[in-house]
C-alpha cells in the first residue's frame, strides 16, 4: 500500500453515453475508504451529457477520444497511462460497496493471478459472470442469443457457474476485473480486434494458456446495471457482439473450419432475428 494510505489500484473506466450511470459509479468509487490510487476515465466520443457529468468530479483523470475506439482499445490506452501496481477495470454502469477496495486488496495480496468480484442485479440477485469457455454449442444458450428473447436461454447450458465461495475458474467477465499491470502488459493487453465483447474471453483464454489463475470471488459483490448506456436501439452493440463471437472462434479454433462457417451463418441469422424483434418491440411500445 502506498505511503498516503491509498490502495495501489488504478481504476480504469471506458465510458460511452453513460450519463445515467457514470455519476453513481464514480460516487461509489470515491466513497470507498481507503480510496484507489487513481481513477482514469476514457470517454469514447460520447454524444450525450457524459462529459458534463464527468466534469462534476474532482480526483479523476479524464482522457477524451475524438472517436469511439471500442472497449478493448480504450482499456489498453488507459493501462498505458496507469501508475499503480494493479489495474481494476470497471464498467461505468457498476456501483461499488464502501469497503470493496480494502477487501479486494487483502484478497489480491494473498492470491496470485486475475480476480473478479461477483456481479449483482439492482435487486441483489447474482448476475452470473464466471463461466466455462464458450464453445460452438453452449454459445447458442447465452444471454444475447435469439433464444434469450423467447425466454429459452439457459445460463447453465451456456457454461455459467453458480459458485458461492471463491474459486479458480476458467473465465470471468471484464465488467469488474483486477489484474496486475505486469501480467496485463506481459499478455499484451486486450486484443483490439475485439471492438466490444469477447475481449475478456480472449484474454482469459490467454491467461489459461500461460498458466495464470483466474479467481472468482462471490464474497465481494458489485451492483451492475447491465447495459446502461443511452440510446434507443443499440443495433451497433448487437452487431459488435455477433462479430466478436465469430472472431473469438476463428482465433481460438482455426482448425474447426466447418463449425466456424456454420456458426458464422447462425450468428448472421441470429443478429437479423434479434434486431427485427427489438425493432418490432420498439415500434409496438410507441
C-alpha positions in Angstrom: 0.0 0.0 0.0 1.3 3.5 -0.8 2.6 5.9 1.8 -0.6 8.1 1.7 -2.8 5.1 2.6 -4.3 4.8 -0.9 -4.9 1.3 -2.3 -2.4 0.7 -5.1 -5.1 0.3 -7.7 -5.6 2.2 -11.0 -9.3 2.1 -11.7 -9.9 2.1 -15.5 -13.3 3.1 -16.9 -14.2 3.3 -20.6 -17.3 5.5 -20.9 -19.7 5.9 -23.9 -23.0 7.7 -23.5 -23.2 6.8 -19.8 -24.8 10.0 -18.5 -27.4 8.0 -16.5 -24.9 5.8 -14.6 -21.4 7.3 -14.5 -22.2 9.6 -11.6 -23.3 6.8 -9.3 -20.3 4.8 -10.4 -17.8 7.5 -9.6 -19.5 8.4 -6.3 -19.2 4.8 -5.2 -15.5 4.7 -6.1 -14.7 7.9 -4.4 -16.8 7.0 -1.4 -14.6 4.0 -0.7 -12.3 4.3 2.3 -9.4 3.8 1.6 -9.6 5.1 -2.0 -7.8 3.7 -5.0 -4.5 5.4 -6.0 -6.1 6.9 -9.2 -9.2 6.8 -11.3 -8.8 7.1 -15.1 -11.8 7.5 -17.4 -11.6 7.4 -21.2 -14.6 8.9 -22.9 -15.2 7.3 -26.3 -16.7 10.4 -28.0 -20.0 10.3 -26.1 -22.8 12.2 -27.8 -24.9 12.7 -24.6 -24.0 14.7 -21.4 -21.4 12.2 -20.1 -18.6 14.7 -20.4 -20.6 17.3 -18.5 -21.2 14.8 -15.8 -17.6 13.8 -15.6 -16.7 17.5 -15.2 -18.5 17.4 -11.8 -15.9 15.2 -10.3 -12.5 16.0 -8.9 -9.9 13.4 -8.3 -10.4 11.6 -11.7 -8.1 11.8 -14.7 -10.2 12.2 -17.9 -8.9 11.2 -21.3 -11.1 12.1 -24.3 -11.1 10.3 -27.6 -12.3 12.1 -30.7 -13.9 8.8 -31.9 -15.2 5.6 -30.4 -12.2 3.3 -30.4 -14.1 0.5 -28.5 -13.7 -1.1 -25.1 -10.5 -3.2 -25.6 -8.6 -0.3 -27.2 -9.9 2.1 -24.6 -8.7 -0.1 -21.7 -5.3 -0.6 -23.4 -4.9 3.2 -23.7 -5.8 3.8 -20.1 -3.5 1.0 -18.9 -0.5 2.7 -20.6 -1.2 5.8 -18.5 -1.8 3.9 -15.3 0.7 4.2 -12.4 -0.5 1.7 -9.9 0.7 -1.9 -9.4 -2.8 -3.3 -10.1 -5.3 -2.4 -12.8 -9.0 -2.6 -11.8 -11.2 -2.5 -14.9 -14.7 -1.4 -14.2 -17.8 -0.8 -16.4 -19.4 2.7 -15.9 -22.7 1.1 -15.0 -21.4 -0.5 -11.8 -21.7 0.7 -8.2 -19.2 -0.5 -5.5 -19.9 -1.1 -1.8 -17.9 1.2 0.6 -15.3 -1.4 1.6 -14.7 -3.0 -1.7 -11.1 -1.8 -2.3 -9.8 -2.8 1.1 -11.2 -6.3 0.8 -10.1 -6.7 -2.8 -6.6 -5.6 -1.7 -6.5 -8.2 1.0 -7.5 -10.9 -1.4 -5.1 -10.0 -4.2 -2.2 -9.8 -1.8 -2.7 -13.5 -0.9 -3.8 -14.9 -4.3 -1.8 -14.7 -7.5 -3.5 -14.1 -10.9 -6.6 -12.2 -12.0 -9.6 -11.6 -9.8 -13.3 -10.8 -10.4 -15.8 -10.0 -7.7 -19.4 -11.2 -8.2 -21.9 -9.0 -10.1 -25.4 -8.5 -8.9 -28.6 -7.1 -10.4 -30.1 -4.0 -8.6 -32.3 -6.3 -6.6 -29.2 -8.0 -5.2 -29.6 -11.3 -7.1 -26.5 -12.7 -8.6 -25.7 -11.9 -12.3 -23.6 -14.9 -13.4 -20.3 -13.8 -14.7 -17.9 -16.8 -14.1 -18.1 -19.4 -16.7 -16.5 -22.2 -18.8 -15.3 -21.0 -22.1 -17.8 -20.6 -24.9 -17.9 -23.4 -27.4 -19.8 -24.0 -30.7 -22.7 -25.4 -28.8 -23.1 -23.6 -25.5 -22.9 -20.1 -27.1 -26.4 -20.8 -28.5 -27.8 -20.6 -25.0 -26.1 -17.4 -24.0 -27.8 -14.2 -22.8 -27.6 -12.4 -26.2 -28.7 -15.3 -28.4 -32.1 -15.1 -30.1 -33.2 -17.9 -27.7 -33.0 -15.4 -24.8 -35.7 -13.2 -26.4 -38.1 -16.2 -26.2 -37.0 -17.0 -22.7 -35.1 -20.1 -23.8 -31.6 -19.0 -22.8 -30.1 -21.5 -20.3 -27.1 -20.0 -18.4 -26.1 -23.3 -17.0 -26.1 -24.8 -20.5 -24.2 -21.7 -21.7 -21.4 -22.6 -19.3 -22.0 -20.1 -16.5 -21.0 -21.2 -13.0 -23.1 -20.8 -9.9 -20.5 -20.5 -7.1 -21.0 -19.5 -3.5 -17.4 -19.2 -2.4 -14.1 -18.0 -4.0 -12.7 -20.4 -6.5 -10.4 -20.7 -9.6 -12.5 -20.6 -12.8 -11.8 -20.8 -16.5 -13.1 -17.3 -17.3 -14.8 -14.2 -16.0 -16.4 -11.1 -17.5 -14.2 -8.0 -17.5 -17.1 -5.9 -16.1 -15.2 -5.7 -12.9 -11.8 -7.3 -13.3 -8.5 -6.9 -11.4 -5.1 -7.9 -12.7 -1.6 -6.7 -12.0 -0.2 -4.2 -14.5 2.8 -6.6 -15.1 0.5 -9.5 -16.1 -1.6 -7.3 -18.3 1.5 -5.9 -20.1 3.1 -9.4 -20.3 0.0 -10.7 -22.0 0.0 -7.8 -24.5 -3.2 -6.3 -23.1 -6.6 -6.8 -24.8 -6.8 -7.8 -28.4 -8.1 -4.6 -30.0 -9.7 -6.5 -32.9 -12.5 -7.1 -30.4 -14.2 -3.7 -30.5 -16.8 -4.7 -28.0 -17.5 -8.1 -26.3 -15.4 -11.3 -26.1 -12.2 -9.4 -25.4 -12.5 -10.7 -21.8 -13.0 -14.3 -23.0 -10.0 -14.0 -25.3 -7.9 -12.5 -22.5 -8.9 -15.3 -20.1 -8.1 -17.9 -22.7 -4.6 -16.5 -23.0 -4.2 -16.4 -19.2 -5.2 -20.0 -19.0 -2.6 -20.9 -21.7 0.0 -19.0 -19.7 -0.9 -20.9 -16.5 -2.2 -17.8 -14.7 -5.0 -18.4 -12.3 -8.3 -16.6 -12.5 -10.3 -16.1 -9.3 -14.0 -15.5 -8.9 -14.8 -14.1 -5.5 -18.6 -14.1 -4.8 -17.9 -12.9 -1.2 -17.2 -9.5 -2.9 -20.2 -8.1 -4.8 -20.7 -5.2 -7.2 -24.0 -3.9 -8.5 -24.2 -3.9 -12.2 -27.0 -2.3 -14.2 -26.2 -4.4 -17.3 -26.2 -2.2 -20.4 -27.0 1.3 -19.0 -25.5 3.2 -22.0 -28.0 5.6 -23.6 -29.6 5.0 -27.0 -32.9 3.9 -28.3 -31.9 0.7 -30.1 -28.3 -0.3 -29.8 -28.0 -2.2 -33.0 -24.3 -1.4 -33.3 -23.6 -3.1 -29.9 -25.6 -6.1 -31.1 -23.7 -6.3 -34.3 -20.3 -6.0 -32.5 -21.4 -8.8 -30.2 -22.0 -11.2 -33.1 -18.9 -10.1 -34.9 -16.7 -10.6 -31.8 -18.2 -14.0 -31.2 -17.2 -15.1 -34.7 -13.7 -13.6 -34.3 -13.2 -15.4 -31.0 -14.0 -18.8 -32.5 -11.9 -18.1 -35.7 -9.0 -17.1 -33.5 -9.0 -19.9 -31.0 -10.4 -22.8 -33.1 -8.9 -22.2 -36.5 -8.9 -25.9 -37.2 -12.7 -26.1 -37.0 -13.4 -24.5 -40.4 -16.8 -26.1 -41.0 -18.0 -25.4 -37.4 -16.8 -21.8 -37.7 -18.5 -21.4 -41.0 -21.8 -22.8 -39.7 -21.5 -20.7 -36.5 -20.9 -17.6 -38.7 -24.1 -18.3 -40.6 -26.1 -18.8 -37.4 -24.7 -15.6 -36.0 -25.8 -13.6 -39.0 -29.3 -15.2 -38.7 -29.3 -14.5 -35.0 -28.4 -10.9 -35.5 -31.1 -10.4 -38.1 -33.8 -12.1 -36.0 -32.8 -10.3 -32.8 -32.6 -6.9 -34.5 -36.0 -7.4 -36.1 -37.6 -8.5 -32.8 -36.1 -5.5 -31.0 -37.3 -3.1 -33.8 -40.8 -4.5 -33.7 -40.9 -4.2 -29.9 -39.7 -0.6 -30.1 -42.4 0.3 -32.6 -45.1 -1.5 -30.5 -44.2 0.4 -27.4 -44.6 3.8 -29.1 
